Amino acid sequence: MTLNAMIFAAGIGSRLRPITDTIPKALVKVGGYTLLEIALRKMKGLGVSRVVINVHHFADQIKRFLYDYYTPNMEIILSDESKELLDTGGGLLNAISYFDYGADILVYNVDIVCNAPISKLIEQHHKDNNLASLMVQKRKASRYLLFDKQMQLQAWHNPSTGEEIWHGDKNTEVSSLGFGGVQLLRYDFMRMINNSKTNFPIIPEYLKLAKDYPVKGWLADANTQWFDIGTPEKLKKAQLFFENGSHSIESFF
């Protein structure tokens, strides 16, 4: 089955300042590679045939980087959001014409570095015939996705503000899990989005559709190494991890 991908690389990276005052987050380096190249190498290893990358912040720098980036058997297409940053849902929908019709779409946040076996997520997605499969983890997070015993998405929760979005019964027994920035979607998902805005996040769309369709969590193994390169402190933590020599960045591709 043909597999396409989208790398979310348009973010301003405000939490990574002052680093992102001069370069886009996608070109920050970890283990000697830019975050964008790490993501692209992972896509290639999974057999992705076409990758769409959305760009906004310092878009020209990303374009120059990709101009000389050779990817045999994997097509790279840019979705330019220079005029308006469209958020995750809007960015995905804006790129719909770039994907192979009917192909599943692996969506990957460029600021994520992890060695989770994404091939197993893909396998589970097809086995369960999910509309969407979201990589999640048992970890402390600023926001949580809530799943029932069958790992069907039930709600979103912000513990600092108490804000919640539910699609079902609040009395349902749920587990609170951190979203890992990796998700696999059936092509049909984009046809089902019902949002009149051009700029909107994707999680509320999952919650709307989870009422009637399988939108499930895929729990990453407890031994998975996962880094969210969201702040200078988190970047330093990831850099030290690879500098100590016990893990190579290449093993994360």
PyMOL commands that set and color helices and strands:
alter all, ss='L'
color gray80, all
select helices_A, chain A and resi 14-16+19-21+25-27+35-45+59-67+87-94+96-98+118-128+188-192+203-209+232-243+249-252
alter helices_A, ss='H'
color red, helices_A
select strands_A, chain A and resi 3-8+29-30+33-34+50-55+75-80+104-109+112-114+132-137+144-147+153-157+164-166+175-185+215-219+226-228
alter strands_A, ss='S'
color yellow, strands_A
deselect
rebuild
show_as cartoon
